[in-house]
Amino acid sequence: MKFQGERTRLKNILAHTTHKIRFNSHALDEMANDDIIESDVRRMLTNGQVTWFEKKKDDIVHVEGKDVDGRRIRVVVGSRDMIKVLQVITVMERKT
């Protein structure tokens, strides 16, 4: 499976009891525009498929899947050096 290492790392961060998810203002604006709520994002990060990974200043991970209503959404998060904090950069509904 492509990006399996990144998927495992993401799951490990989310499984840690002290993990934090922070939403930047752009992500919050996009969530409001597409009627996506925080629980949709958490579900996507837990159950979605990693579709892209970039190593920049932060590790950037794209996760895609369906929310509880069956809509396809993409969540883009950043993390740095295995820190237990995920920064949600953007969230979008994926139209077919």
C-alpha positions as CSV (number, residue, x, y, z in Angstrom):
1,M,0.0,0.0,0.0
2,K,1.3,3.4,-1.0
3,F,2.3,5.7,1.9
4,Q,1.9,2.9,4.5
5,G,4.6,4.4,6.7
6,E,2.9,7.8,6.8
7,R,-0.4,6.1,7.6
8,T,1.1,4.2,10.4
9,R,2.8,7.3,11.8
10,L,-0.5,9.3,11.6
11,K,-2.4,6.5,13.4
12,N,0.3,6.4,16.1
13,I,0.0,10.1,16.7
14,L,-3.8,9.9,16.9
15,A,-3.7,6.9,19.2
16,H,-1.5,8.7,21.7
17,T,-3.7,9.9,24.6
18,T,-2.1,13.4,24.6
19,H,-2.3,14.1,20.9
20,K,-3.7,17.5,19.8
21,I,-5.3,18.6,16.6
22,R,-5.1,22.3,15.9
23,F,-7.0,24.0,13.1
24,N,-5.6,27.0,11.3
25,S,-7.9,29.8,10.3
26,H,-7.9,28.7,6.6
27,A,-9.0,25.2,7.6
28,L,-11.8,26.6,9.8
29,D,-13.0,28.9,6.9
30,E,-13.0,26.0,4.4
31,M,-14.8,23.8,6.9
32,A,-17.5,26.4,7.4
33,N,-17.9,26.9,3.6
34,D,-18.4,23.1,3.0
35,D,-20.4,22.4,6.2
36,I,-17.6,20.1,7.5
37,I,-17.4,19.7,11.3
38,E,-14.6,18.7,13.5
39,S,-15.8,15.2,14.0
40,D,-15.7,14.7,10.2
41,V,-12.1,15.7,10.3
42,R,-11.2,13.4,13.2
43,R,-13.0,10.5,11.4
44,M,-11.1,11.2,8.2
45,L,-7.7,11.3,10.0
46,T,-8.5,8.0,11.8
47,N,-10.2,6.1,8.9
48,G,-9.2,7.8,5.7
49,Q,-6.5,6.9,3.2
50,V,-3.2,8.7,2.9
51,T,-3.0,9.9,-0.7
52,W,0.0,12.1,-0.6
53,F,3.0,12.9,1.6
54,E,5.6,15.7,1.3
55,K,8.6,16.4,3.5
56,K,9.1,20.1,3.9
57,K,9.7,22.1,7.1
58,D,6.8,20.0,8.4
59,D,5.7,16.6,7.2
60,I,2.6,17.3,5.0
61,V,0.0,14.5,4.8
62,H,-3.1,14.4,2.6
63,V,-5.9,12.1,3.8
64,E,-9.0,11.3,1.8
65,G,-12.2,9.4,2.5
66,K,-15.9,9.7,3.3
67,D,-17.5,11.5,6.1
68,V,-20.5,10.1,8.0
69,D,-22.8,11.5,5.3
70,G,-20.9,9.8,2.5
71,R,-19.3,12.9,1.1
72,R,-15.7,12.6,0.0
73,I,-13.4,15.0,1.8
74,R,-9.7,15.7,1.9
75,V,-7.9,16.8,5.0
76,V,-4.3,18.2,4.8
77,V,-2.3,18.1,8.0
78,G,1.2,19.0,9.0
79,S,3.4,17.6,11.8
80,R,7.0,18.1,12.8
81,D,9.5,15.6,14.2
82,M,7.0,13.1,15.6
83,I,5.5,15.7,17.9
84,K,2.0,14.7,19.0
85,V,0.4,17.7,17.4
86,L,-1.3,17.7,14.0
87,Q,-1.9,21.1,12.4
88,V,-4.9,21.0,10.1
89,I,-3.9,23.1,7.1
90,T,-7.0,22.8,4.9
91,V,-10.2,20.7,4.6
92,M,-12.2,20.4,1.4
93,E,-15.1,18.5,0.0
94,R,-14.0,16.5,-3.1
95,K,-16.7,16.9,-5.8
96,T,-16.8,14.0,-8.3
